[in-house]
Amino acid sequence: MPRPGRFLALAVLLAAATATAASPRPKPLRLGVVNFYNPRLMYIKYQPLVDYLSRQTGQVWELALATSYQSTVDELCAGRLDVAYLGPFTYARAHEQCGAVPVVQLRSRGSTAFRSSILVRNDSAVRSIADLRGRSIGFGAPLSTSSHLVPREMLERAGLRPGVDFTCRYYDHHERAARAVLLGDVEACAVRDLVGERFVQRGLRVLAQSEPMPNFPLVLAPGQRAKVRDDLVRVLVDVPAADAKVRAAIAAWDVELAGGFAVCQDAQFDGVRSLAAGLFGPAALRLPESALTCASGEP
């Protein structure tokens, strides 16, 4: 006859198993990414980062690709994203809209800054920004820092009035804007430096580059737990600094992310706010995307 203790032990095991089965799985943390590139390329670029976060934090993370720059801000501010990877201008708008804060920023090739590039075809007669007068220029999205905001300032500083001295066309993605130059749809384009480097090998040349701007941040949703912020700093800054194997693994990611991350603060993006206000007025961080375009003419 079975001993009473065995029945008790079995009952405890069954109760534990039932409780485990009944307990819901933790909700995945969602990392939203602005649509800098086409969805396939974005998955290739950013899924390794999401997989790394899942391994290192012990919490499941998932990649959430946005349909527009502003939709990423809206999703973050509504709490449907836990963290977002934003451009500097888009971050400034998220901070203005709901108090979202940056945690870390890219160290592309070891630098916490990037530059915008204006490109033309190798065979173009254009030799200076001033030579773009009367020509068409391809930009990414209106809310893009590197593919619209910064190059617009470069053009205006050279005395070229948008929609008057040059025509604007918007292609949403950096690479589409660069391809439009290769295809002859526009005569110049504006992209981030790393994208420009790839297209220099395909028949474009750099006409001008901007001053350094603060690199792209990972931004925490308002009200998000401090543990998420601390985990991001630990696994993206502290762990790579202490572990050569982790550094080597990160170095194998896409060049945009391969340099790792550095802790950042909101004040580092004040220059972006000033630049936006100078171009679009004091309401720059609240204006709808359509109000930032400089001329009609969708691709």
C-alpha positions as CSV (number, residue, x, y, z in Angstrom):
1,M,0.0,0.0,0.0
2,P,1.5,3.4,-0.9
3,R,2.7,5.5,1.9
4,P,0.7,8.7,2.8
5,G,3.9,10.8,2.3
6,R,4.0,9.7,-1.4
7,F,0.5,11.0,-2.0
8,L,1.4,14.3,-0.3
9,A,4.5,14.7,-2.5
10,L,2.6,13.8,-5.6
11,A,-0.1,16.4,-4.7
12,V,2.5,19.1,-4.2
13,L,4.1,18.3,-7.6
14,L,0.8,18.4,-9.4
15,A,-0.2,21.6,-7.7
16,A,3.1,23.2,-8.8
17,A,2.8,22.0,-12.3
18,T,-0.8,23.3,-12.5
19,A,0.2,26.7,-11.2
20,T,3.1,26.9,-13.6
21,A,0.8,26.0,-16.6
22,A,-1.8,28.5,-15.4
23,S,0.6,31.4,-14.9
24,P,0.8,33.7,-17.9
25,R,4.1,34.2,-19.7
26,P,5.6,37.6,-19.2
27,K,4.6,40.0,-21.9
28,P,7.5,40.6,-24.3
29,L,9.2,44.0,-24.3
30,R,8.8,45.7,-27.6
31,L,11.6,47.6,-29.3
32,G,10.2,49.9,-32.0
33,V,12.4,51.1,-34.8
34,V,11.7,54.1,-37.1
35,N,11.4,53.0,-40.8
36,F,14.8,54.2,-41.8
37,Y,15.0,51.5,-44.5
38,N,12.8,48.9,-46.2
39,P,11.4,46.3,-43.8
40,R,13.6,43.4,-45.0
41,L,16.8,45.5,-44.5
42,M,15.6,46.7,-41.1
43,Y,15.0,43.1,-40.0
44,I,18.5,42.1,-41.0
45,K,20.0,45.2,-39.3
46,Y,18.1,45.2,-36.0
47,Q,16.9,41.6,-35.2
48,P,20.4,40.7,-33.9
49,L,20.1,43.5,-31.4
50,V,16.7,42.3,-30.2
51,D,18.0,38.7,-29.9
52,Y,21.0,39.9,-27.9
53,L,18.7,41.8,-25.5
54,S,16.6,38.7,-25.0
55,R,19.6,36.6,-24.2
56,Q,21.4,39.1,-21.9
57,T,18.4,40.3,-19.9
58,G,16.5,37.0,-19.5
59,Q,13.4,38.8,-20.8
60,V,11.8,38.2,-24.2
61,W,12.2,41.2,-26.6
62,E,10.5,41.6,-29.9
63,L,11.2,43.9,-32.9
64,A,8.3,46.2,-33.9
65,L,8.8,47.9,-37.3
66,A,6.9,51.2,-37.8
67,T,5.1,52.5,-40.9
68,S,6.3,56.1,-40.3
69,Y,8.5,58.2,-38.1
70,Q,5.6,59.8,-36.3
71,S,3.8,56.5,-35.7
72,T,6.8,55.2,-33.8
73,V,6.6,58.3,-31.5
74,D,2.8,57.8,-31.1
75,E,3.2,54.1,-30.2
76,L,5.9,54.9,-27.7
77,C,3.9,57.6,-26.1
78,A,0.8,55.4,-25.9
79,G,2.8,52.7,-24.1
80,R,2.5,50.2,-26.9
81,L,6.3,50.2,-27.3
82,D,8.7,49.9,-24.3
83,V,11.7,51.3,-26.0
84,A,12.2,52.9,-29.4
85,Y,15.3,53.5,-31.6
86,L,14.8,57.0,-33.0
87,G,16.6,59.6,-34.9
88,P,17.6,62.7,-32.9
89,F,14.8,65.0,-34.3
90,T,12.2,62.2,-33.8
91,Y,13.5,61.7,-30.2
92,A,13.1,65.5,-29.5
93,R,9.5,65.2,-30.7
94,A,8.9,62.2,-28.4
95,H,10.3,64.1,-25.5
96,E,8.1,67.1,-26.3
97,Q,5.0,64.9,-26.8
98,C,5.2,62.7,-23.7
99,G,8.4,63.1,-21.8
100,A,10.2,60.1,-23.3
101,V,13.9,60.0,-22.3
102,P,17.0,58.7,-24.0
103,V,19.0,55.9,-22.3
104,V,21.9,55.1,-24.7
105,Q,23.0,56.2,-28.1
106,L,24.9,54.7,-31.0
107,R,28.7,54.7,-31.1
108,S,29.0,54.2,-34.9
109,R,32.6,53.3,-35.5
110,G,33.4,54.5,-32.0
111,S,31.7,57.9,-32.4
112,T,28.6,59.2,-30.6
113,A,28.1,61.6,-33.5
114,F,27.1,61.2,-37.2
115,R,27.1,63.5,-40.2
116,S,24.6,64.0,-43.0
117,S,25.9,63.8,-46.6
118,I,24.6,65.4,-49.8
119,L,25.4,63.2,-52.8
120,V,25.3,63.7,-56.5
121,R,26.2,61.4,-59.4
122,N,29.9,61.0,-60.3
123,D,29.2,62.5,-63.7
124,S,27.2,65.5,-62.3
125,A,28.4,69.0,-63.2
126,V,27.4,70.1,-59.6
127,R,30.5,71.0,-57.6
128,S,29.1,72.9,-54.7
129,I,25.9,73.3,-52.7
130,A,25.3,76.6,-54.5
131,D,25.3,74.7,-57.8
132,L,22.1,72.9,-56.7
133,R,20.1,76.1,-57.4
134,G,17.3,75.2,-59.8
135,R,17.7,71.5,-59.3
136,S,15.7,68.7,-57.6
137,I,16.8,67.1,-54.4
138,G,15.7,63.8,-52.9
139,F,15.2,63.5,-49.1
140,G,14.1,60.6,-46.9
141,A,11.2,61.3,-44.6
142,P,10.3,64.8,-43.4
143,L,11.0,63.8,-39.8
144,S,14.4,62.4,-40.6
145,T,17.3,64.2,-39.0
146,S,20.1,63.1,-41.3
147,S,18.0,62.8,-44.5
148,H,16.0,66.0,-44.2
149,L,16.5,68.3,-41.1
150,V,20.2,68.7,-41.2
151,P,20.6,68.9,-45.0
152,R,17.8,71.4,-45.2
153,E,19.8,73.6,-42.9
154,M,22.9,73.1,-45.0
155,L,21.0,74.2,-48.1
156,E,19.4,77.2,-46.5
157,R,22.8,78.3,-45.0
158,A,24.1,78.3,-48.6
159,G,21.3,80.7,-49.5
160,L,19.0,78.2,-51.3
161,R,15.4,78.7,-50.5
162,P,13.3,75.4,-50.3
163,G,10.6,75.2,-53.0
164,V,12.0,78.3,-54.7
165,D,15.7,77.7,-55.5
166,F,15.4,73.9,-55.4
167,T,12.6,71.3,-55.6
168,C,12.1,68.7,-52.9
169,R,11.0,65.1,-53.3
170,Y,10.5,62.7,-50.4
171,Y,11.3,59.0,-50.7
172,D,10.7,57.9,-47.0
173,H,13.9,55.8,-46.9
174,H,17.5,56.9,-47.2
175,E,18.4,54.2,-49.8
176,R,15.4,55.1,-52.0
177,A,16.6,58.7,-52.1
178,A,20.1,57.6,-53.1
179,R,18.8,55.3,-55.8
180,A,16.7,58.1,-57.2
181,V,19.9,60.0,-57.9
182,L,21.4,57.0,-59.7
183,L,18.3,56.6,-61.8
184,G,18.2,60.3,-62.7
185,D,14.9,61.0,-61.0
186,V,16.6,63.8,-58.9
187,E,20.0,65.4,-59.1
188,A,21.1,65.2,-55.5
189,C,20.0,63.4,-52.3
190,A,20.6,63.7,-48.6
191,V,21.4,60.7,-46.5
192,R,23.2,59.6,-43.3
193,D,26.9,59.2,-43.6
194,L,27.0,55.4,-43.4
195,V,24.4,55.1,-46.2
196,G,26.3,57.6,-48.3
197,E,29.5,55.6,-48.0
198,R,27.7,52.6,-49.6
199,F,26.5,54.6,-52.5
200,V,29.9,56.2,-53.1
201,Q,30.8,52.7,-54.3
202,R,27.9,52.6,-56.7
203,G,28.4,55.7,-58.7
204,L,27.7,58.7,-56.4
205,R,30.0,61.1,-54.8
206,V,29.8,63.3,-51.6
207,L,29.1,66.9,-52.5
208,A,29.1,68.1,-48.9
209,Q,28.9,66.9,-45.3
210,S,27.4,68.5,-42.2
211,E,28.9,69.2,-38.9
212,P,28.7,66.3,-36.3
213,M,25.3,65.7,-34.8
214,P,24.4,63.6,-31.8
215,N,24.0,59.9,-32.7
216,F,20.7,58.0,-32.7
217,P,19.3,57.1,-29.2
218,L,17.4,54.2,-27.7
219,V,14.5,55.9,-25.9
220,L,12.5,54.8,-22.9
221,A,8.7,55.0,-22.9
222,P,7.3,57.4,-20.2
223,G,6.4,55.5,-17.1
224,Q,8.5,52.5,-18.1
225,R,10.2,50.6,-15.2
226,A,13.6,51.7,-14.1
227,K,14.7,48.1,-14.4
228,V,14.4,48.3,-18.2
229,R,16.6,51.4,-18.3
230,D,19.1,49.7,-16.0
231,D,19.1,46.5,-18.1
232,L,19.8,48.5,-21.3
233,V,22.8,50.3,-19.7
234,R,24.1,47.0,-18.3
235,V,23.9,44.9,-21.4
236,L,24.7,47.5,-24.0
237,V,27.4,49.5,-22.2
238,D,28.7,47.7,-19.1
239,V,28.8,44.1,-20.3
240,P,30.5,44.8,-23.6
241,A,33.1,46.9,-21.8
242,A,34.0,44.0,-19.5
243,D,33.6,41.1,-21.9
244,A,35.8,40.8,-25.0
245,K,33.6,38.0,-26.4
246,V,30.5,40.1,-26.2
247,R,32.3,43.0,-27.9
248,A,33.4,40.7,-30.7
249,A,29.8,39.5,-31.1
250,I,28.5,43.1,-31.3
251,A,31.3,44.0,-33.8
252,A,29.8,41.4,-36.2
253,W,26.5,43.2,-36.4
254,D,25.6,45.7,-39.1
255,V,28.1,48.6,-39.3
256,E,25.4,51.0,-37.9
257,L,25.3,49.1,-34.6
258,A,28.7,47.4,-34.5
259,G,30.4,50.1,-32.6
260,G,28.1,49.6,-29.6
261,F,26.4,52.2,-27.4
262,A,27.2,54.9,-24.9
263,V,25.0,56.4,-22.1
264,C,23.4,59.7,-23.2
265,Q,21.3,62.5,-21.7
266,D,18.5,64.7,-23.0
267,A,20.6,67.8,-23.0
268,Q,22.8,66.3,-25.8
269,F,20.0,66.9,-28.2
270,D,19.4,70.6,-27.5
271,G,21.3,71.5,-30.7
272,V,18.8,69.5,-32.7
273,R,16.0,71.3,-31.1
274,S,17.6,74.7,-31.9
275,L,18.2,73.7,-35.5
276,A,14.6,72.6,-35.9
277,A,13.3,75.8,-34.4
278,G,15.5,77.8,-36.7
279,L,14.1,76.0,-39.8
280,F,10.4,75.5,-38.9
281,G,9.7,77.9,-36.0
282,P,9.2,77.5,-32.3
283,A,6.4,74.9,-32.8
284,A,8.8,72.6,-34.8
285,L,8.5,69.7,-32.4
286,R,4.7,69.7,-32.6
287,L,4.0,70.5,-36.2
288,P,2.5,67.7,-38.3
289,E,4.9,65.9,-40.7
290,S,3.2,67.5,-43.7
291,A,4.0,71.0,-42.4
292,L,7.7,70.3,-42.6
293,T,7.9,69.5,-46.3
294,C,9.4,72.1,-48.6
295,A,7.5,71.5,-51.8
296,S,5.0,69.1,-53.4
297,G,6.2,66.3,-55.5
298,E,6.0,62.8,-54.1
299,P,8.0,60.1,-55.9
